[in-house]
C-alpha cells in the first residue's frame, strides 16, 4: 500500500505538470460508474473512455498498434513495461497471453506482474479486445478501436472497464491520465513513422 501511495502521488504530480493536451492531439475523456462481475458477484467499477482524432488513416494507425515495441514506447514516461513472458513475435497475437512487469516512471513497481490476454484482434472492424489484470486491478477489460472520420483522419478510442476494489476511483483517475498520455505519445510516434 505504501508503494501504491508513492506511485499515485508521483503520478498525479507528473500529470499536473505533463498532462496538458495540445491542439494537435486533444483527447476527450469520460468516466462513468458501471457494474462489473468479479468472482460471481456484482462490483462497482468504472468505465474510462479516451477518444482522440488523429490525422492518419485507420490502416496506418492499425498497423503501428500491432507492434509490441510501439506499445512499450507510448506508455513511457508514466510506465515502463518489461516483458516477462510473450509469444515469439514482434506483433500482438490473438488468443495469446503476455505477462509484463510495469514500473512507474521506470522506477517504482506498480501492481506486480500485469497479465494481458489478447481475446480478439478484429482486422475487419478495426478493434482489439483484451482482458487484463494485476494485483491492484482485478478487472481491466480494454477495447482499442479505430473509426474513420472522413479524409485521412481516424478516431481512436481506448475504453477500459476497471475494478480495483477500494482503489477503483483512484486508479481510474490514474488510468485516465495514463491513456491521455498514450494518445499524445501515439501522435508523436505516428509522425515519425
C-alpha positions as CSV (number, residue, x, y, z in Angstrom):
1,X,0.0,0.0,0.0
2,X,2.9,2.3,0.8
3,X,4.3,1.6,-2.7
4,X,0.9,2.5,-4.3
5,X,0.7,5.8,-2.3
6,X,4.1,6.9,-3.6
7,X,3.3,5.9,-7.2
8,X,0.0,7.8,-7.1
9,X,1.4,10.9,-5.6
10,X,4.3,11.0,-8.1
11,X,2.0,10.1,-11.0
12,X,-0.6,12.8,-10.2
13,X,2.2,15.4,-9.7
14,X,3.5,14.4,-13.2
15,X,0.1,14.6,-14.7
16,X,-0.5,18.1,-13.5
17,X,2.8,19.2,-15.0
18,X,2.8,17.0,-18.1
19,X,-0.9,16.2,-18.6
20,X,-1.9,19.2,-20.6
21,X,-3.3,18.4,-24.0
22,X,-2.1,20.1,-27.2
23,X,-4.2,21.3,-30.1
24,X,-2.9,18.6,-32.4
25,X,-3.9,15.7,-30.1
26,X,-6.8,16.9,-27.9
27,X,-8.4,14.0,-26.2
28,X,-11.9,13.7,-24.9
29,X,-12.2,11.6,-21.7
30,X,-15.2,10.3,-19.9
31,X,-15.5,8.3,-16.7
32,X,-18.7,6.6,-15.7
33,X,-19.8,4.2,-12.9
34,X,-20.7,0.7,-14.0
35,X,-21.4,-2.7,-12.5
36,X,-18.8,-5.4,-13.1
37,X,-18.9,-9.1,-12.5
38,X,-16.0,-10.3,-10.4
39,X,-15.8,-13.8,-8.8
40,X,-19.5,-14.3,-9.3
41,X,-20.5,-11.0,-7.6
42,X,-21.5,-7.6,-8.9
43,X,-18.9,-5.0,-8.1
44,X,-18.8,-1.2,-8.5
45,X,-16.4,-0.4,-11.3
46,X,-15.6,2.5,-13.6
47,X,-15.6,2.8,-17.4
48,X,-12.9,5.0,-18.7
49,X,-13.1,6.2,-22.3
50,X,-10.4,8.3,-24.0
51,X,-11.0,9.4,-27.6
52,X,-8.8,11.4,-29.9
53,X,-9.0,12.4,-33.6
54,X,-5.7,11.6,-35.4
55,X,-4.7,13.0,-38.9
56,X,-3.8,9.5,-40.1
57,X,-5.6,6.8,-41.9
58,X,-7.2,3.9,-40.0
59,X,-4.9,1.5,-41.7
60,X,-1.7,3.4,-40.8
61,X,-2.6,3.6,-37.1
62,X,-3.8,0.0,-37.1
63,X,-0.6,-1.4,-38.4
64,X,1.5,0.7,-35.9
65,X,-0.6,-0.6,-33.0
66,X,0.1,-4.2,-33.8
67,X,3.8,-3.9,-32.8
68,X,4.6,-4.7,-29.2
69,X,7.6,-2.3,-29.3
70,X,5.3,0.6,-30.2
71,X,3.1,-0.2,-27.2
72,X,6.1,-0.1,-24.9
73,X,7.2,3.2,-26.4
74,X,3.8,5.0,-26.0
75,X,3.4,4.0,-22.3
76,X,6.5,6.0,-21.3
77,X,7.4,8.0,-19.2
78,X,4.5,7.1,-16.9
79,X,5.1,3.4,-17.2
80,X,8.0,1.4,-18.4
81,X,6.9,-2.1,-19.5
82,X,9.3,-5.0,-19.1
83,X,8.1,-8.1,-21.0
84,X,8.4,-11.3,-18.8
85,X,6.5,-13.7,-21.0
86,X,5.2,-13.3,-24.5
87,X,4.9,-15.3,-27.8
88,X,7.9,-15.1,-30.0
89,X,6.6,-12.5,-32.4
90,X,7.1,-8.7,-32.7
91,X,3.3,-8.4,-33.2
92,X,0.5,-9.0,-30.8
93,X,-1.2,-12.3,-31.4
94,X,-4.9,-13.1,-30.9
95,X,-5.7,-15.7,-28.2
96,X,-2.3,-15.1,-26.5
97,X,-1.2,-14.1,-23.0
98,X,1.5,-11.6,-22.2
99,X,3.0,-11.0,-18.8
100,X,4.6,-7.7,-18.1
101,X,6.3,-6.0,-15.2
102,X,5.3,-2.3,-15.2
103,X,7.5,0.2,-13.5
104,X,6.0,3.7,-12.7
105,X,8.4,6.2,-14.3
106,X,10.9,3.3,-14.8
107,X,11.5,3.1,-11.0
108,X,8.6,2.0,-8.8
109,X,6.9,-1.4,-9.4
110,X,3.2,-1.0,-9.8
111,X,0.7,-3.8,-9.5
112,X,3.2,-6.6,-9.6
113,X,3.0,-8.6,-12.8
114,X,0.5,-7.4,-15.3
115,X,-1.3,-10.1,-17.4
116,X,-2.8,-9.2,-20.8
117,X,-4.8,-11.8,-22.6
118,X,-5.5,-10.7,-26.3
119,X,-9.0,-12.0,-26.7
120,X,-9.7,-10.7,-30.2
121,X,-7.9,-8.8,-32.9
122,X,-10.6,-7.9,-35.5
123,X,-9.0,-6.9,-38.7
124,X,-12.3,-6.2,-40.5
125,X,-13.9,-3.9,-37.9
126,X,-10.6,-2.5,-36.5
127,X,-10.7,-3.2,-32.8
128,X,-8.7,-5.2,-30.3
129,X,-10.2,-6.6,-27.1
130,X,-8.0,-7.6,-24.1
131,X,-8.7,-9.0,-20.7
132,X,-6.1,-7.7,-18.2
133,X,-5.4,-7.8,-14.5
134,X,-2.7,-7.3,-11.9
135,X,-2.5,-7.3,-8.1
136,X,-4.3,-3.9,-7.9
137,X,-6.8,-4.1,-10.9
138,X,-8.7,-7.3,-10.6
139,X,-10.6,-6.5,-13.8
140,X,-9.1,-4.4,-16.6
141,X,-11.0,-5.1,-19.8
142,X,-9.6,-2.9,-22.6
143,X,-11.0,-2.3,-26.0
144,X,-9.0,-0.3,-28.6
145,X,-11.0,0.8,-31.6
146,X,-10.4,2.8,-34.8
147,X,-13.1,4.5,-36.7
148,X,-12.8,6.6,-39.9
149,X,-13.7,10.2,-39.7
150,X,-13.5,11.4,-43.3
151,X,-10.4,12.1,-45.3
152,X,-7.2,10.9,-43.8
153,X,-8.4,11.0,-40.2
154,X,-9.2,8.4,-37.7
155,X,-11.0,8.4,-34.3
156,X,-9.0,6.3,-31.9
157,X,-10.7,5.2,-28.6
158,X,-9.4,3.3,-25.6
159,X,-12.3,2.0,-23.5
160,X,-11.4,0.4,-20.1
161,X,-13.7,-1.3,-17.7
162,X,-11.9,-1.3,-14.3
163,X,-12.4,-2.9,-10.9
164,X,-9.7,-2.4,-8.3
165,X,-11.6,-2.8,-5.0
166,X,-11.5,0.3,-2.8
167,X,-8.8,1.7,-5.1
168,X,-11.1,1.8,-8.1
169,X,-11.7,5.6,-8.1
170,X,-8.1,6.5,-7.5
171,X,-6.8,4.0,-10.1
172,X,-9.4,5.2,-12.6
173,X,-8.0,8.7,-12.4
174,X,-4.5,7.4,-12.8
175,X,-5.5,5.4,-15.9
176,X,-7.4,8.4,-17.3
177,X,-4.2,10.4,-17.2
178,X,-2.2,7.4,-18.5
179,X,-4.3,6.9,-21.5
180,X,-4.4,10.6,-22.4
181,X,-0.6,10.5,-22.3
182,X,-0.6,7.4,-24.5
183,X,-2.7,9.2,-27.1
184,X,-0.3,12.2,-27.1
185,X,2.6,9.7,-27.5
186,X,0.8,7.9,-30.3
187,X,0.5,11.2,-32.1
188,X,4.3,11.9,-31.7
189,X,5.2,8.3,-32.7
190,X,3.0,8.2,-35.8
191,X,4.6,11.5,-37.1
192,X,8.0,9.7,-37.0
193,X,6.8,6.5,-38.8
